[in-house]
Amino acid sequence: MDWQFILSVSLTTAFGPQAIVFALAAIGLNMHFGYTGLVNFGQVGFIAIGAYTVAMGVDTFGLSFWLCVFLTFFTASVWALVLGVPTLRLRTDYLAIVTIASGEIIRLVLRANTFTDTTGGAAGIQNFAGDFFGLNPFTGDRKALNIPGTDVGVTYSANQFWVLLIGWSIVALTCLFVYLLVRSPWGRVLKAIREDEDAVRSLGKNVYVYKLQSLAIGGVIGAVGGIIFAVSRQSVVPDSLGTALTFFAYVALVLGGAARVLGPVLGSIVFFFLSAFVDVALREAIEADVITFLVGSEVGVVRNILVGVGLMALMVFRPQGIIGDKSEVAVSVRR
Amino acid sequence: MSGADPVVATSAQAAFVDVPPEPGAAKADPILVADGVTRRFGGLTAVDVDHVEVQRGAITALIGPNGAGKTTFFNLLTGFDKADAGSWRFDDRDLVGVPAHKVARHGMVRTFQLTKSLARLTVLDNLKLGAAEQRGEGFFSSLVRPLWKAQEAEIEARAEDLLGRFNLAHMRDEYAGSLSGGQRKLLEMARALMVRPTMVMLDEPMAGVNPALTQSLLGHVKQLREDGMTVMFVEHDMDVVHDISDWVIVMGEGRVIAEGTPDQISSNDDVIDAYLGAHHDAPKTAAEEQAQLDEIHAKIDEESGDAHG
């Protein structure tokens, strides 16, 4: 078995474009769930809105790529209002109910034949990020970066490198943004709403407005993840935006540690590292005849089982996530 | 502090000298006036208050047996529930239909029967949250620390002052969730004071508090009055009420059934009826017992006399 290869592939996945998308989606969920206590089961809807605002804006409406990126802030905020205005005056459960359907509504509308001229239907839209890759300073075939002194490292194409550079910069900026927000009195109100919104109301704060703001901010962050999702593939297809994406983002959030600024980022990286590691290691083991009771086509399923067991173990032994605060969890259990 | 206590108490009680002990009595200087406030839950009329006034600067107790509608009335006044009918004015401002957070901003701040300490916020943060008109609570301004840094320091100083007063200073950096029941009551009261209210509405401030802390809580409630606030509190323990309140309003089955000073209330038959049920004419003294017996004998004689006649 080639451990260098296994580790290299795992690292390449852990820092790849997908990890960025889920890091951003999870940062958005952290805003909703971690800080405000809003249960949003439709984060994939915001990802879809980001992806399709750019794809449709460029391809269908002929707008500039950069204008579309800017427009995403607007479209995602409007979607947050659509979801939030009717539900956020009510208990948290109602938002959960509405959002769990919302992601599917968006996907089904996007793939409807009726709108094929606008949305591309089930086939989606391809090749809309030319403006973005036009600015790519990297050239050549493949770029490899090894951990000094070893042959273990990451390998990406020039275009991927460009996506990653911009993507991780956005993740860093977003984390800074979230940090500034949550250390402020504004963030204190959000955390208080998470604990008990009636108490916050009794102190003269307009809880509804704060919840709407939180939903919109987390949604916009998720939509930015959606832009990276679309751009990194140069393609959007409705069926790649299934409900599971929301739950993977939750996994990243809980794995890293909710209500921690860097929790979702770390969670996303660790999640993609582990699932790639288990996958490649199993395949290598089968190839080297170390494992004889599995065939290659079964690896995907076994990987999901193993990763699932691992996550369960995490929840049992470290419910606060990798960088969560144990005393915080203890307090919430005691309540 | 305790030396000044009786003086202030008399001045608060003096306001009630000319007030007749009857439901809906007019007060000299009412801060809160409610008329025809009704709340129904299906077929049940939980609150049906004709007229009630609350004197400014005094401690008014709202008592009544379980299910009398005290907490529901509180919820209506503070915007946490919507009345089916009625009007009420606070500080000459119409508060009907005003949402809870605006009621608080107008100066009427409440606490809850089941304490709402914000468990995963520190004790200090719980208090700082209470401060009104914080510049750092706006979304955009929150990003620029220099805009709110000075105000935040001010708020923190005020919060620490209150923590000291309420004996919570040592718990400053603990999560509020780790406080005892009584400490949570103290925390909630202190947090309400951060809003700088003119009227504090306490929903069963003594419920679930151990007796040792009850005295301390009572002291804090009196202190609110000395600081110039109006206090109204819900309670069903009559002893507690007698000790600290200047005026008592009694609710039963949604209505105001009696009003008066604590002394007047504790000898009021309607109140005893409400608490113990209507058939409680058991004699309290030997003389009373004899009087009742005589009365019954007289009646029997009268009736037998009628029969013979």
Interface residues (C-beta under 8 A of the other chain):
Chain A: F177 L180 L181 S184 P185 W186 G187 R188 V189 K191 A192 R194 E195 D196 D198 A199 V200 R201 S202 L203 G204 K205 N206 V207 Q213 S327 E328 V331 S332 R334 R335
Chain B: T78 F80 P99 A100 H101 K102 A104 R105 V109 R110 T111 F112 K116 S117 L118 A119 R120 L121 D125 N126 K128 L129 G130 A132 Q134 R135 G136 E137 G138 F139 S141 S142 L143 R145 W148 E152 Y175 G177 S178 E188 R191 A192 M194 V195
